[in-house]
Amino acid sequence: MEKAKVYYTKNINAESLIKIYEALGVKLEGKVGVKVSTGERGSKGYLKADLIGPLVKKINGTIIECNTAYDGARNTMEEHLEVAKEHGFMDYADVDIMDGKKEIKIPVPKNSKHLEYDIVGENIENYDNILNLAHGKGHAMGGFGANLKNQSIGIASRNGKAYIHTAGKTDNPDLLWSNIPAQKDFIESMAEAAMAVSDYFQNKNGKILYITVMNALSLDCDCDAHQGDPVMNDLGIVASLDPVANDQAFIDMIWNSEDEGAKKLQERIDSREGRWILPYAESLGLGTREYELINID
């Protein structure tokens, strides 16, 4: 497989986000879903509405999300929409909680080891193309979160999240915590679900573009109401047509950083087997870890 192109800018602002989207050379048309974390009430690091809003408006996108499996302010459609409004997203676009009413099952790759299917919000059927707009940061369970996590856990319905988190043992959020699998099984399940979404759009001639904003680099996720402060300086933005390459570029920047705090993030990621998602996703055929970094500054 030839190297994937990963575009990079060190600048993090609304203009550079539009610039890196344009560098990808693919215009998203039709009904475009922008998958972004709306951020738990109380969290600090989620991508802010004024940063992403101009790009979302430019592509006439709808912000898409699904409800959380854990108890919080975003586990029902009504509450989730309230948080999205509080966080300013509705000032720029409509917000669609895709599993607010129903969910559907979509096929996983034939070489999957854990999941029999992926469970996603039914409203995914309404979209022609997706912009996977991730916030790169650490994560309490997955080690790190970027495009692969945003496409797996992020697009899974509430029940689908429980199904991935338990590596296929249960789709009941109430039984999630009593069915925690081996860590690598969970990591692999995320990759299988991310591949399922990729295949789903490929089969309907849709496209997914991948952008990760590497700012507010905390150890915990935007789903954490008590999210800590960043542990290292911002790294910039990466974008690609390949989610594996884009996540690999993010990881490489953390490992190549001379920032003192980078070690804390590395420890968080490796203590959760986080990097394992990359070779496993590559083995499923989702993308390649080999990439060429193209600086657009």
Legacy VTK file of the C-alpha trace (Angstrom):
# vtk DataFile Version 3.0
C-alpha trace
ASCII
DATASET POLYDATA
POINTS 297 float
0.000 0.000 0.000
1.359 3.423 -0.871
1.867 6.025 1.821
-1.157 8.063 2.827
-1.026 11.851 2.656
-1.453 13.593 6.000
-1.708 17.384 5.900
-0.509 19.433 8.858
-0.742 22.972 10.190
0.572 24.182 13.516
-2.060 26.940 13.553
-5.290 26.248 15.392
-8.016 28.689 14.399
-11.160 28.740 12.282
-9.264 29.880 9.165
-6.616 27.142 9.361
-9.340 24.525 9.863
-10.949 25.611 6.581
-7.528 25.717 4.897
-6.644 22.140 5.909
-10.073 20.877 4.812
-9.477 22.464 1.406
-5.999 20.907 1.231
-7.626 17.466 1.175
-8.968 18.287 -2.288
-12.350 16.630 -1.768
-15.504 18.720 -1.648
-18.176 17.232 0.593
-21.558 17.691 -1.063
-25.135 16.593 -0.493
-26.232 16.005 3.095
-23.046 16.280 5.180
-22.802 15.064 8.759
-20.038 16.578 10.902
-19.194 14.124 13.678
-17.842 16.076 16.605
-18.066 15.554 20.363
-20.477 18.041 21.859
-18.582 17.679 25.179
-20.045 16.609 28.514
-21.475 19.389 30.668
-18.519 20.498 32.824
-15.792 19.362 30.438
-13.358 21.956 29.107
-11.455 20.512 26.173
-14.149 19.803 23.554
-13.742 21.606 20.213
-15.399 24.973 20.650
-18.255 26.105 18.433
-16.500 29.281 17.268
-13.489 27.215 16.149
-15.387 24.648 14.073
-18.501 26.662 13.224
-17.204 28.495 10.135
-16.084 25.208 8.521
-19.381 23.500 9.386
-21.244 26.431 7.794
-19.006 26.396 4.717
-19.886 22.764 3.943
-23.520 23.273 5.006
-23.037 20.515 7.553
-25.233 19.136 10.301
-23.493 18.329 13.588
-24.136 14.667 14.339
-23.809 12.876 17.670
-25.158 9.860 19.571
-26.160 9.485 23.201
-23.694 8.318 25.854
-23.765 4.876 27.457
-22.898 6.300 30.865
-25.162 8.361 33.086
-24.587 12.047 32.507
-26.105 15.046 30.790
-26.032 13.500 27.302
-27.652 10.056 27.627
-31.059 11.168 26.331
-31.781 13.142 23.176
-33.516 15.979 25.037
-30.683 16.523 27.520
-28.023 16.037 24.842
-29.573 18.774 22.700
-29.626 21.068 25.735
-25.864 20.593 26.244
-25.181 21.115 22.521
-27.134 24.382 22.729
-25.289 25.478 25.905
-21.969 24.796 24.156
-22.914 27.052 21.247
-23.129 24.498 18.426
-26.671 25.458 17.434
-25.459 28.983 16.671
-23.755 27.518 13.589
-25.691 24.419 12.528
-28.499 21.994 13.231
-27.604 19.238 15.696
-28.847 15.693 15.073
-28.709 13.146 17.906
-28.778 10.217 15.495
-29.963 7.552 17.952
-32.559 9.843 19.538
-35.393 7.657 18.328
-34.076 4.482 16.705
-30.904 2.558 15.941
-29.813 0.180 13.178
-27.243 -2.601 12.835
-24.608 -2.366 10.125
-22.132 -5.093 9.074
-18.638 -5.299 10.539
-15.660 -6.578 8.506
-15.644 -10.338 7.865
-12.308 -10.670 9.676
-13.669 -9.127 12.909
-12.864 -11.077 16.078
-15.323 -9.579 18.561
-18.331 -7.786 17.090
-21.075 -9.471 15.062
-22.345 -6.083 13.852
-22.138 -2.382 14.733
-25.115 -0.573 16.264
-25.441 3.039 15.137
-28.036 5.804 15.239
-30.697 5.280 12.581
-30.317 8.841 11.297
-26.942 7.916 9.792
-29.048 6.812 6.811
-29.826 10.492 6.089
-26.222 11.475 5.304
-24.340 11.245 2.007
-20.901 12.141 3.387
-19.203 12.598 6.756
-16.580 14.953 8.131
-14.979 13.120 11.060
-13.826 16.131 13.089
-12.043 14.815 16.165
-10.408 16.351 19.182
-7.118 14.575 19.877
-6.559 13.938 23.587
-6.066 11.185 26.139
-8.841 8.873 27.281
-9.500 7.031 30.539
-10.548 3.792 28.821
-9.125 3.869 25.298
-5.803 5.562 26.090
-6.377 8.229 23.459
-9.193 9.514 21.341
-8.955 10.833 17.781
-10.547 9.843 14.450
-10.850 6.095 15.016
-12.572 6.528 18.359
-14.768 9.333 17.003
-15.951 6.974 14.236
-16.520 3.938 16.453
-17.718 4.926 19.930
-18.775 8.337 18.592
-21.141 7.081 15.879
-22.389 4.084 17.871
-25.785 4.442 19.510
-26.101 4.318 23.285
-26.565 0.537 23.095
-23.863 0.313 20.443
-21.394 2.014 22.763
-22.102 -0.638 25.414
-21.633 -3.344 22.762
-18.205 -1.989 21.719
-17.058 -1.325 25.289
-17.828 -4.945 26.240
-16.290 -6.367 23.023
-19.627 -7.831 21.982
-20.759 -9.263 25.338
-23.812 -7.042 25.836
-25.582 -4.087 24.257
-27.256 -3.120 27.534
-25.668 0.015 29.057
-26.858 -1.093 32.513
-24.716 -4.241 32.205
-21.659 -2.543 30.698
-19.580 -2.199 33.863
-20.111 -5.836 34.878
-18.943 -7.039 31.451
-15.620 -5.254 30.945
-13.486 -7.387 28.578
-9.735 -7.788 28.216
-8.345 -4.356 27.300
-7.008 -5.370 23.883
-10.415 -6.852 23.006
-12.035 -3.456 23.651
-9.381 -1.659 21.594
-9.895 -4.108 18.710
-13.679 -3.711 18.943
-13.310 0.035 18.420
-11.335 -0.603 15.238
-13.965 -3.082 13.992
-16.748 -0.544 14.558
-14.771 2.231 12.845
-14.278 -0.053 9.832
-18.011 -0.845 9.794
-18.845 2.860 9.421
-16.202 3.274 6.707
-17.628 0.322 4.759
-21.179 1.615 5.209
-20.367 4.919 3.475
-18.172 3.304 0.848
-21.047 0.981 -0.078
-23.319 3.962 -0.726
-20.604 5.849 -2.627
-20.146 8.275 0.244
-16.926 9.798 1.535
-15.469 10.346 4.991
-12.818 13.020 5.554
-10.684 12.977 8.696
-9.457 15.982 10.680
-7.977 15.937 14.199
-7.458 19.128 16.172
-4.602 18.517 18.631
-5.264 21.124 21.304
-6.192 21.105 25.017
-4.248 17.838 25.328
-5.592 16.475 28.594
-5.282 12.910 29.902
-9.046 12.485 29.936
-11.753 12.734 27.355
-14.277 15.460 26.584
-16.877 12.997 27.906
-15.447 13.577 31.416
-17.378 16.210 33.401
-14.255 16.659 35.570
-11.751 16.777 32.718
-8.304 17.894 33.866
-6.177 20.658 32.421
-3.918 20.067 29.384
-0.672 18.248 30.196
1.266 19.490 27.158
1.244 22.287 24.600
-0.974 22.265 21.518
0.392 20.385 18.491
-1.712 21.708 15.596
-4.159 20.081 13.179
-3.777 16.986 10.972
-6.082 15.939 8.124
-6.212 12.945 5.804
-8.439 10.700 3.728
-7.008 7.819 5.811
-8.081 7.536 9.474
-5.278 5.147 10.455
-2.599 7.431 9.025
-4.184 10.484 10.664
-4.302 8.830 14.099
-0.742 7.533 13.610
0.475 11.063 12.828
-1.135 12.328 16.051
0.526 9.562 18.088
3.903 10.174 16.420
3.733 13.862 17.309
3.156 12.992 20.968
6.086 10.541 20.947
8.374 12.957 19.082
7.525 15.918 21.306
10.132 17.334 23.661
7.369 18.799 25.819
7.791 17.622 29.427
4.103 16.738 29.669
4.213 14.437 26.640
5.459 11.624 28.893
2.243 11.791 30.924
0.164 11.389 27.790
2.399 8.548 26.548
1.955 6.750 29.872
-1.821 7.174 29.720
-1.950 5.804 26.173
0.314 2.805 26.745
-1.226 1.888 30.116
-4.496 1.362 28.175
-2.897 -0.443 25.183
-4.099 2.558 23.157
-1.624 2.304 20.300
-2.783 -1.239 19.504
-5.783 0.192 17.619
-3.455 1.313 14.812
-1.926 -2.007 13.666
-5.236 -3.791 14.266
-7.199 -1.262 12.181
-4.530 -1.588 9.501
-4.929 -5.403 9.549
-8.686 -4.978 8.975
-7.958 -2.897 5.863
-9.127 0.447 7.239
-5.951 2.271 6.238
-2.180 2.380 6.541
0.220 3.550 9.264
2.670 4.675 6.558
2.195 8.310 5.691
3.792 11.396 4.185
3.369 14.528 6.319
2.645 17.625 4.220
3.014 20.954 6.015
0.577 23.535 4.595
1.864 26.530 6.601
LINES 1 298
297 0 1 2 3 4 5 6 7 8 9 10 11 12 13 14 15 16 17 18 19 20 21 22 23 24 25 26 27 28 29 30 31 32 33 34 35 36 37 38 39 40 41 42 43 44 45 46 47 48 49 50 51 52 53 54 55 56 57 58 59 60 61 62 63 64 65 66 67 68 69 70 71 72 73 74 75 76 77 78 79 80 81 82 83 84 85 86 87 88 89 90 91 92 93 94 95 96 97 98 99 100 101 102 103 104 105 106 107 108 109 110 111 112 113 114 115 116 117 118 119 120 121 122 123 124 125 126 127 128 129 130 131 132 133 134 135 136 137 138 139 140 141 142 143 144 145 146 147 148 149 150 151 152 153 154 155 156 157 158 159 160 161 162 163 164 165 166 167 168 169 170 171 172 173 174 175 176 177 178 179 180 181 182 183 184 185 186 187 188 189 190 191 192 193 194 195 196 197 198 199 200 201 202 203 204 205 206 207 208 209 210 211 212 213 214 215 216 217 218 219 220 221 222 223 224 225 226 227 228 229 230 231 232 233 234 235 236 237 238 239 240 241 242 243 244 245 246 247 248 249 250 251 252 253 254 255 256 257 258 259 260 261 262 263 264 265 266 267 268 269 270 271 272 273 274 275 276 277 278 279 280 281 282 283 284 285 286 287 288 289 290 291 292 293 294 295 296
